[in-house]
C-alpha cells in the first residue's frame, strides 16, 4: 500500500535528551507513532521532511531510520527510501479469514477443558487488557489481546492449528492497535472479551464461539476499511 503524505501533526524532539543521542530520540518518537498507528504501513518517511520537522540534519534522521529498520518497523525500499512496514490489505484480509476459520473451532474444542485456574488467569488477563485500553496504553494492546485469545484456545488439543493461530495473532499485533486507536472500538473489544469468557464459564460454548467469530470478523473488516482509506489520494 503506497502512502506518500507527510507525517503531519508530529512533535519536535524533546529539548532535554539526557544521555540519549538525537538519532535515538528521533527513532523513539517515530517508533511511538508507528506502534500507535499514527503512521500506517506504507507511509513514506522522507528524510528531508523529517529533518525539517525535527529541526536537525539528515544524518541523525538516517541513523534513526536504520534503527527502525533493524527493529522491523521500517523498510528501506530502492528509489522510495524508508517506508513503514506492515501487511497489505490483501494480507490483512487473508490473516483475518484464517482466524475466523480456525479460532471458533478451536474454542469449541478448548472451552470445555478450561479449569477454574484457567478462568482465573483469563480474568486477570481480561482485567489487565481492560485497564490498558482505558489508560490508552497502546503499546500493550496487541500483546494482551494475543495472550487472551491463545489462553482461550490452549486446551484445543490441536498443536499445529494453535501454532498457526499464534503466528496470525503476532501478525495482528500492530494492526490490532491501529484498529482500536482509529475506530475507538476499545469498549466493544473489552465487552466482547468479557462476554466470551462469561459464556465459556457458563458452558455456553457454541454461543461463545459464535461471538468470537463476530469479534474477529469485525476487527478484520474495520482494518481493511482503515487501510483502504489511508491509501486514497
Secondary structure, DSSP 8 states (H G I E B T S, - for coil): --B----TT-----S--TT--HHHHHHHHHHHHHHHTSS-TTBEE-HHHHHHHHTS-HHHHHHHHHHHHHTTSEEEETTTEEEE----HHHHHHHHHHHHHHHHHHHHHHHTT--HHHHHHHHHHHHHHHHHHHHT-HHHHHHHHHHHHHHHHTTSS-HHHHHHHHHHHHHHHHHHHHHHHHH-THHHHHHHHHHHHHHHHTT-HHHHHHHHHHHHHHHHHHHHHHHHHHT--
